[in-house]
Amino acid sequence: MKINFLFFLSLTLLMASCKQRAEKSSNTGWNYNDPTGSGFRVSKEKEQKTGPGLIFVQGGTFMMGAREEDVMRDWNNVPKRVTVPSFYMDETEVANLHYREYLFWMNRVFQDTSITNKALPDTMCWRSELAYNEPYVEYYFRHPSYNLYPVVGISWKQAHDYCLWRTDRVNENILYEEGITNKKSEIQKQMQGGGQENFNTKAYLLGEYQATPGRDIKKFRDPVTKQVPTNITFEEGIMLPDYRLPTEAEWEYAAYGMIEQNPNPRTSENRRGEELQANSQVYPWAQNVNGLRDARQGVWQGGFLANFKRGSGDNMGISGGLNDRAAIPGPIKSFYPNGFGLYNMAGNVSEWVSDVYRPLTSSDGDDFNYYRGNNFQRIDNSTGKPERDSMGRIKYRDETDEELKNRRNYQKGYAVNYMDGDTLSTVQYGYGHTTLISDKTHVYKGGSWNDRAYWLSPGSRRFLEEDQSNSTIGFRCAMVRYGSQEGNGLKTGNWFKQRKQNNRKRK
């Protein structure tokens, strides 16, 4: 027993000494989290957790744009090689059930129809003068038979707002589960119709939302003053980044799922893939360039791998042998997932992406993280501190050109129409007269239950105004990835064994 005790004591001291070394600044020599030191608090290095509903998408380079003949004669998707950093994307499209959860929360918290009605989907998107679609108007969104069918009739603005709401609800729940805030007290605020006084991630981090502390908030006490904070900081690494609509480049890259073409998709420090960029494909579900799957995988050759319209008047085939078994959108986990494990990246419903539409953006945009739609903003401190709007969110203001005149990387706060054809980017599209393109026109991708096969290719793109919707467009969310590009547990960059230096003393 004495030997065991001595062993345990020596092991404890060794661990303590290792911990002390790990918490020492390599630049100044001062200890972190030390009441006798500088008092600088540093959280332990940690990996980003995967948010609810998301799947990790390992980034890389790919040829963005058209993969087949331009039968529409648009030529609005000129091929261009770009790089997309790793990110997260919803495994499925957002379903009716998910969106009804959002409406329930809105009605409970705001109790104001002028606010809540703006979030309602347009169920009359199903109507047509020469079709009997009235049952879908009444039942598709709310009947439990359609709980896990993709929500439609959602405009780009509504999809954007849903992402904002989802960010706050996910982070609010994380704080509950970590014991940082008191769940019972916070829910009571909402039940009372708190309106503006609801949890908002940014407001919480800025100290403009005072949550009721939970019992485990004491873990984050100041190492010098021993004071327990009312809120934790972003540097603790507990809260997740924002849910948002994916960029067009992210969506298109994720749709191809080309990680399956790489012999070693799960890379390690000693094994690398073969970078089979040349083996491009037309549709998302391919394991090879022909898009064919072996019967041993559980799908026979000829089986429909997406929900689409085979031809005029043929949405699901003939009775007794239905081809895709879906006349309208199908369940969000129906059909075959692609290489990243994402469902319905072709067919079922088309999906909103974040980008503002321009025919030739791909030839103008950056080749890293390509995106059009930036309107750069800052927190509005006009009253001396951040303020919250009627939704409980922090107010922002647009950056002015005067503030940016001395910058080198960008000099325009409003970059939606950047490089639109003239030096100052003041070109005006004749919206409604000569074109349907404006700064409020957004891209949607992927093809739907009512589209021909041409639109199933991730390279194809269409557009619609941000306040419009229809029965063929839904959406899914994305999230930025912090840290390693290969995923949790894998390092960033190539790491090699350290070489011993020749430390001969000089005379």
N, C-alpha and C positions, 0 to 999 in steps of 0.2 A: 504493500500500500504506500510505503514511504517512497519507493522508487517511482510508482505511478504519479504520486503527488509532485515529486521533483520534475518529472517529465512534463506534466501538465503546466507547472509553473514556468519552466523554461520555454515551452511552446507559447504560452500567453505573453511572456516578455518579448519573444521574437516577433509575434504578430503585432504587438504594440509598437515595437521599434520600426517595423515595416510600415505601419500605418502612419507613424510620425514622419518618416521619410517621404511617403507619398503625399503628405499634406504640406510639404515645404516648398516654397517658391523657388524654382530653378533660376529665376532672374535676380531675386533680391536676397534669398536666404531666409526670409521671414516665414514663420509657420502660418498656415491657414487655419481658421476656426479655433484660434488659440486666445484665451482670455488674457494671457500675459504678452501677447504679440500685438500685431496691428489691428486685430479684430475683424479682418477681412474674411467674410464667410463665403465658402466655395462648396457647391454641391458635388457629390461624387459623380464622376463621368457615367452617363447612362445612355442606353439606346432609346430611340424614339419608339413608343408603343404604337401598334396598329390600331387605329380608331375603329369603332363599330361599323360593320358593313364593308370595310375596305380590304383591298388586296394590294400587296406590294408589287409594283411594276418596275423591274430593273431597267434603267435607261440605256441609251446607246445611240448609235447613228443609224439613219435609214433614209431611203429615197422617198421624200414626201411628194405627193401629187398623183397624176393620172397613171394607172397601171394597164389600161386597155384603151381601145379606140374611142376617140371623143365624138360619140354619136350625137351628142347634143349640140355640137359646134360651139360650145361656150369657150373652150380653152382657158378656163379660169383656174386650172390646177396644174400649172406648169411644173414638171418634175424638178426637184431641187433637193440636194442632200443636206440634211440638218442633223443636229444632235439634241436629244431630249434627256435632261438629267432624270434620275430615278424619282419616282413619285408614288402616290397611292391613288387607287381608283375604286369606286364602288363595284363590288362583284356583280351587281345586278342594276337594272333600272329602278328608279324610285317607284314604289308601288302605291296603289290607291290607299292601302292601309297605312303606309308611312305618311302620306300626305294628310289623311284624316286625323292622324295623331297631331300633326302641326295645327290644323284648324281647331281641334279641341283645346289645345293650349292657348291659342289666340283668343278664343271666345271666353275661356276661363279667366285670363289675365286682363284683357282689355275691356270686355263687355261694352264695346262701342262699335256699332255696325259700320260706321264710316271708316274704321280701320280694318275690321275683320272681313268685310265684304271684298276688299281689294285682293285678298288671298284666295278667294273661291275660284275653282276651276270653271272654265266655260263649258258646261256640259252640253250646251247647244251646238258645240262644234260637230256633233254627230249628224245634225240635220242636213238634208239635201232635198231640193224641190222634187226630185224624181226618184226617191228611194224611201222605203219604210224603215227608218232608223230610230223612230221615237222611243222604243224600249231602251235603247242604249242611253238616250238622254236621261231617262228616269233612273235606270238601274246600274249602269256600268260603274259609276264612281262609288256608290254607297252600298250596293247589295253584297253580302258576304261571299257570294259565289265568285266575285271579282276582287276579293281582298288583295291577292298577290298578283294581280295583273298590273301592268305599268300605267301610271296615271297619265292622262292626256288632257288636252284643253288647257295646258299650262303655258303661259307666255314666258319669254326670256326673263322679264323683270320678276315674275313670280318665282321662277326657278332660282334666280339670284337671291331673292329674299329668303327662300327656304334654306339655302346654304348658310346664310347668316344666322338664322334661327337654330339650325342643327349644330353649328359650332358652339353656341352658348349652352344648349341643352346637354351636349356631350361633356363639355368642360365642367358644367355645374354638377353633373353626376359624378365625375371623377373626384371633385372636391368632397362630395358626400362620402364616397367609398373610401377615400383616404383619411376620413375623419377630420378634415381641415375645416369644414363648415357643418353646421347643424341642420340635418335634412328636415327634421320635423318643423323647425322654426321657419326655414326658407319656404317650404311648401305652403305653410299657413299664410305667408305673405301673398303667394300667388292665388290661393283660394279666395282671398279677400278682394281679388280684382285689383292687384297692385299697379296695373298699368305701367307707367314709366319706371316704377321701382321694381323692375324684374332684373334678374341676373344677366349681365352682359360681360363677356370675357375681357374686353378692353377696358371697360369702366372699372371692373374689379382690379385689374392689374395697375391702373392709375390711381386707385384709392377713392374713386368716385362712387363706388357701390360698396356699402358696408354690410358684409354678410355676417350672420351670427356664427361666431367661432365654434368649432368642434373640439372634442377633447384632445385630438392629436395635433392641434396647432402649436402646442408647446414644444414639439420637436424642432421647430424653426426659430427658437428663441435666439436673441443676439448673444454671441459668445462672450462679449465684454460686459454689456449692461444687464444681461440675463432677462431682458424685456421680451415678452411674448408678443409677436406682431398680430395685427388684426387681419391682415391679408398676406399671402405668400407672393413671391415675385416670380417673374417669368424665368429667371435664372435657375430656379429650382428644377426646371425640366419636367414638371408634373403635368402641366396643361398641354393640350394638343394644339397644333397650328389650325388655321381656318379651313373649314370645308368650303369648297368653291366649285364653280363650273370648270371643267378641264379646258385647257387651251386647245385650239384645233390641232396643233402639232402633237400634244400629249394624247388626245383622243385617237388620232389616226395611227400613231405609233403603237398605242396599247391595243388597238383593234387587230393589227396584224399578228400579234403574239408570236413574233419570230424567234422567241427564245427556244421554241421546240425544234428549230432547225439547227440549234447549236448542240453538238454532242455532249458538252459538259455545262449545262445551264446553271448548275450549282457549283460555282467556281470555288477554288480554295487558293491558298498561297502557292501551291505546287502544281496545280492543274489549271489550264486555261482552255477556253473554247477555241473554235477554229474561225470565228468571224465570217460566217457564211452569208455575207451581205449580198453576194451575187444571186443567191437562190431566193429571189423575190417572189411574191405570190399576189394573186388578185383578190382572194377572199380571206376572212379571218381564221377559218378553222383548219387550214392546211397543215399537215405534217411534212408535205413535200410540195413541190411547185405545181403539181397537177391538182392539188386540193383533194386527193383521194385518201380514204381511211380504210384500214384493213378490217375485215370482218371480225378478227380476233379481238379488236378493241371494243366490240359490242355494237358497232354500227355497220350495217351491210352497205355495200356499194349501191348507190342509187337512192339511199335514204335522204330525205330533205334535212339539211343541217341548219336551216334558217326558216323563219316565217315570212314568206313574201308572196307576191302575185305572179304565178307562172306565165300567165298570158291574159289577154282580154277576157273578162268574165270568168276567170279561173283563179279563185282565191284559195281553194283547198283541195281541188281534185274531185274525183267521182265517188259517190256513195259506195261503201264496201272496200274502198282502197284509197282513202283520203291521203293526199301526199304530205301536207304539213300539219294536218289535223287542227287547223286554226283558221276560222273565217275572219276574225278580227285579232287584236293582240292576244297573245297567249301568256301563261304564267311567266314570271320573271326568271325562273330557273328552268324553263323548258328549252329544248334544243341543246346543241353541243357547245360547251365552253371552249374558248380558244386556248392558246399556249400559256397565257398568264392566269387562266382560270376565270376569265370574264365571260359572262353570258350575254348573248344577243347583241354582240357588237356589229352584227349585220341582221337586218330584218327586225321583226316584232314592232318596234317604234323607232323612228329616227330620233336623234338626240341633240339638244341644244349644246353648243360649246360657247366659250366666253368671247371669242373673237368677233370683232366688227368685220363685216364682209367688204372685201374689195377684190375685183377680178384678178389682179396681178400682185397681190401682197407678197406671195411667195418669192417673187423675183426681187422685191425690194427689201424684205425683212431680213433680220439677222439669221445666221445659220446656227446659232446656239439659243435654245429656248425661244424660238420664233413665236411672236404674238403681236396682234394689232388690237388696240383698244385701251391703251393707257391714258388715263386722265389723272395726273399726279396731284396728290393732295397732302395737306398737313393738318394736324389737330388744330382746331380753332381755339386759340387762347386769347381771343379779343377781350374777354372779361377778366383776364389775368389767370385763368385756370380752365381746364377742360370742362365742357358742359355736355349735358345729355339731351337728346331730342325726345320727341313724344313717344318713341318706341323704346327708350331707355338706352340707346346707343350713343357713343361718343360722337360729337359733331366734328366734321372735317370741313375744310375750305379748300378751294382750288389754289394751287400755286400760281403766282403771277409771273409774267415774263420779266418784270423788273427784278424780282427776287433771284431769277436764274441767269441774268445776263452775264455774270462772271464765271459761270460753270463751263466746263469743257465737255462733259459727257452728255449733257442734254440742256437745251435752252428754251424748250417749250413745255409748259405745264400740260397743255392739251395736245396730246399726240395721236388722237384718233384719226385725224386727217393728215398726218405727217407724210410728206412726199406724195401728195395726191396729184401732183402734176404741175405745180408752180413753186417758185422759190419760197413764198411765205405760207404755202399750204392753205390758201384761202379759197380754193376752188369750191364751187357750190354745185352739187348735183341737182338736176331739175326733177326732184322727187315728185312723183305723181303725174309728171308731164312728159318727160323724155326717158325716165328711168325710175326704178323702184329702190335704188340704192341711196342710202343716206347714212349719217353717223349713228342712226338708231337701228340699222339693219344688221342682224347677226347671223352667223353661220349655223346650220344644223347638218348633221352627218348620219350615215349608216343605213339608210333605206328602211322601209317599214312593211307592215303586213299588206299594204295596198300599193306597193311599188314593184316594178319589174327588177330583174336581177342586176341590171346595170348599176342601180343605185346602192347595191350591197357592197360594192368595193369601197374600202375605207378612203381611197383617194378621191372619190366623188364628193361634191359639196354643193349645197344649195343655201338659200338665205330667206329670211322673213323678218319683218319689223318686230322690235322687242316687245311691243304691246299686243301682238297678235298670237293666235294659237290655232291648232286644228287637231283632228282625231288621229293623226299619224305621228305626232311629235311628243316625246317625253324627255326625260333627262336623267343623268346620274351625276354624282359629285366626285370631286378629286381632292387631294391634299398634298402639299409639298412634303418632300422627304428631307430630313436633317441628317447629317452625318454620312456614314459609309454608303457608297453607291451600289454596293453588292448586297446590302441587307445587314440585319443585325448579326453580330458575331464575326463580321468580316471587316478587315481594315480598309481604309482609304489609301490608295497608292500602293506601289510595289515595295515590299520590305525585304531587305537582305541581311544576312548575318554581318555583325559589326566586324570590321577589320582592325586588328591590333596596330596601334601606331608605334612608330619607332621613336621612343622617348630618350634617345641617347643624350647625355649631358654635353652641352657645348663647353669648350674650354674658354 
